[in-house]
Amino acid sequence: MHEKSAPDNRATAGPFDVSEVSPVQPFIDLGSIKVTPRVGLQLRLDVDDSTKRVVAATLDCDGSTLQVQAFAAPRSEGLWHEIREQVVSQVTKQGGTVDEVEGPFGLEVRAVLPTADGTRRPVRFIGVDGPKWFLRGVISGKGADEPDNALPIEEVYRSIVVNRGIEALPPRELLPLRVPPQPGVPA
């Protein structure tokens, strides 16, 4: 059994559980993930071509990219320890290099991945265990190249609100994402 991995101030500084934020706060509602709108933030939804299911949200801000996914997790146990080990193994198999370092959200994986054109690309894998959920983030671009200049994208990650929902789901099940409702368009 692994302890939950989260900053000590997660409940007050984020990422948040839906029970920890005001319901009147403005959000872009993606279902299990709510994103705080901000100037310069661009949002893309990643869709699995075979199932047409939204599988991740990708946020661009200030030269950095953050891909986020929320998963169901046990109430008393964290997933990040195990997922971090899998990330390290996967990156190593792909010929990348990894380093586990203490970051603003606890232990993170800083990796350098080989690309198709023969270059190498730095990436940061971050994770926070919340109440009955786990939020994974993958930072690339400036926030991975220059972690000291990653504050804007780290603030985006911190501002995310996870809505776990009430249905029983097995641990590691991807929490459902959806296209946000458009004003004036019937859902």
C-alpha positions as CSV (number, residue, x, y, z in Angstrom):
1,M,0.0,0.0,0.0
2,H,1.3,3.4,-1.0
3,E,0.7,6.7,0.8
4,K,-0.9,9.5,-1.1
5,S,1.5,11.8,-2.8
6,A,0.4,15.5,-2.8
7,P,1.7,18.8,-1.6
8,D,0.9,19.5,2.1
9,N,-1.2,22.5,0.9
10,R,-3.1,20.7,-1.9
11,A,-6.5,21.3,-0.3
12,T,-5.9,25.1,-0.2
13,A,-3.5,25.6,-3.1
14,G,-4.6,22.9,-5.6
15,P,-5.2,20.9,-7.6
16,F,-8.6,20.9,-5.9
17,D,-11.4,18.5,-5.3
18,V,-14.8,19.8,-6.5
19,S,-15.9,19.9,-2.8
20,E,-13.1,22.4,-2.0
21,V,-14.1,25.3,-4.4
22,S,-17.0,27.7,-4.7
23,P,-19.7,26.5,-7.1
24,V,-20.0,30.1,-8.5
25,Q,-16.4,30.3,-9.5
26,P,-16.1,30.4,-13.4
27,F,-14.7,27.2,-14.9
28,I,-14.4,25.5,-18.3
29,D,-16.3,22.3,-17.5
30,L,-14.8,19.2,-19.1
31,G,-16.7,16.8,-16.9
32,S,-14.2,15.2,-14.5
33,I,-11.9,18.2,-14.9
34,K,-12.7,21.8,-14.5
35,V,-10.2,24.4,-15.7
36,T,-10.0,28.0,-14.5
37,P,-10.0,30.3,-17.5
38,R,-7.1,32.7,-17.8
39,V,-5.7,35.1,-20.4
40,G,-3.5,33.4,-22.9
41,L,-4.7,29.8,-22.0
42,Q,-5.5,27.6,-24.9
43,L,-7.4,24.3,-24.5
44,R,-7.4,21.3,-26.8
45,L,-9.2,18.0,-26.1
46,D,-7.4,14.8,-27.1
47,V,-9.8,12.2,-28.6
48,D,-9.2,8.5,-29.1
49,D,-9.9,8.0,-32.8
50,S,-11.2,4.5,-32.4
51,T,-13.7,5.2,-29.6
52,K,-14.3,8.9,-30.2
53,R,-13.8,9.3,-26.4
54,V,-12.1,12.4,-25.0
55,V,-9.1,10.9,-23.2
56,A,-7.1,14.0,-22.1
57,A,-7.1,17.8,-21.9
58,T,-4.1,19.7,-23.3
59,L,-3.5,23.2,-22.1
60,D,-1.1,25.7,-23.6
61,C,0.1,28.7,-21.6
62,D,3.2,30.9,-21.9
63,G,5.2,28.6,-24.1
64,S,4.5,25.5,-22.1
65,T,2.1,22.6,-22.7
66,L,0.3,20.6,-20.0
67,Q,-1.6,17.4,-20.7
68,V,-3.9,16.3,-17.9
69,Q,-5.9,13.2,-17.1
70,A,-7.8,12.3,-13.9
71,F,-8.2,8.8,-12.7
72,A,-10.3,7.0,-10.1
73,A,-8.3,6.1,-7.0
74,P,-8.8,4.3,-3.7
75,R,-9.9,6.5,-0.8
76,S,-6.9,5.5,1.4
77,E,-4.1,4.7,-1.0
78,G,-2.1,6.7,-3.6
79,L,-1.4,5.8,-7.2
80,W,1.4,8.1,-8.0
81,H,4.2,5.9,-6.6
82,E,3.2,3.0,-8.9
83,I,2.5,5.2,-11.9
84,R,5.8,7.0,-11.5
85,E,7.6,3.6,-11.6
86,Q,5.7,2.7,-14.8
87,V,6.6,6.1,-16.4
88,V,10.3,5.5,-15.6
89,S,10.2,2.0,-17.1
90,Q,8.4,3.2,-20.2
91,V,10.7,6.1,-20.9
92,T,13.8,3.9,-20.4
93,K,12.4,1.3,-22.9
94,Q,11.9,4.1,-25.4
95,G,15.5,5.1,-25.1
96,G,14.9,8.1,-23.0
97,T,16.6,9.2,-19.8
98,V,14.9,9.8,-16.5
99,D,15.6,11.5,-13.2
100,E,13.2,11.5,-10.2
101,V,13.5,14.9,-8.5
102,E,11.6,16.7,-5.8
103,G,9.3,19.3,-7.5
104,P,6.6,21.7,-6.4
105,F,4.0,18.8,-6.3
106,G,6.3,16.2,-4.6
107,L,8.4,13.7,-6.5
108,E,8.2,14.1,-10.3
109,V,9.9,12.4,-13.2
110,R,12.0,14.6,-15.4
111,A,12.6,12.8,-18.7
112,V,14.3,13.4,-22.0
113,L,12.6,11.5,-24.8
114,P,13.9,10.7,-28.3
115,T,11.9,12.2,-31.1
116,A,11.2,10.9,-34.6
117,D,13.6,13.5,-36.1
118,G,16.5,12.4,-33.9
119,T,16.4,15.2,-31.5
120,R,15.6,14.8,-27.8
121,R,12.7,16.5,-25.9
122,P,12.5,17.2,-22.2
123,V,9.3,16.3,-20.5
124,R,8.1,16.5,-16.8
125,F,5.6,13.9,-15.4
126,I,3.8,15.2,-12.3
127,G,1.1,13.6,-10.3
128,V,-1.1,14.4,-7.3
129,D,-3.2,12.0,-5.3
130,G,-6.5,13.7,-4.2
131,P,-9.5,12.3,-2.3
132,K,-10.5,9.2,-4.4
133,W,-8.8,10.6,-7.5
134,F,-5.3,10.9,-9.1
135,L,-4.4,13.8,-11.4
136,R,-1.6,13.2,-13.8
137,G,0.2,16.0,-15.7
138,V,2.8,16.0,-18.5
139,I,4.6,19.2,-19.0
140,S,6.5,20.0,-22.2
141,G,7.9,23.1,-23.9
142,K,9.4,25.9,-21.8
143,G,8.1,24.4,-18.5
144,A,10.2,21.3,-19.1
145,D,13.1,23.0,-20.8
146,E,13.5,25.5,-18.0
147,P,11.8,24.2,-14.9
148,D,12.7,27.5,-13.1
149,N,10.4,29.3,-15.6
150,A,7.5,26.8,-15.3
151,L,5.4,28.8,-12.8
152,P,2.7,29.8,-15.3
153,I,2.0,26.2,-16.3
154,E,2.4,24.9,-12.8
155,E,-0.3,27.5,-11.7
156,V,-2.6,26.1,-14.4
157,Y,-2.1,22.6,-13.0
158,R,-2.7,23.9,-9.5
159,S,-6.0,25.6,-10.6
160,I,-7.5,22.4,-11.9
161,V,-10.6,21.1,-10.1
162,V,-11.3,17.3,-10.2
163,N,-14.9,16.2,-10.1
164,R,-14.6,12.5,-9.2
165,G,-18.4,11.9,-9.5
166,I,-20.2,9.4,-7.3
167,E,-20.3,6.2,-9.5
168,A,-18.2,3.3,-8.4
169,L,-15.1,3.0,-10.6
170,P,-12.1,0.7,-10.3
171,P,-8.8,2.4,-9.4
172,R,-6.9,3.7,-12.4
173,E,-10.1,4.1,-14.5
174,L,-9.9,7.3,-16.6
175,L,-12.5,9.7,-15.3
176,P,-14.9,10.8,-18.1
177,L,-14.1,14.0,-20.0
178,R,-16.4,15.8,-22.3
179,V,-16.5,18.7,-24.7
180,P,-17.6,21.7,-22.7
181,P,-21.2,22.9,-23.2
182,Q,-21.4,25.9,-25.6
183,P,-23.5,28.8,-24.6
184,G,-26.8,28.8,-26.6
185,V,-26.2,25.3,-28.0
186,P,-28.4,22.5,-26.7
187,A,-26.4,19.7,-25.0
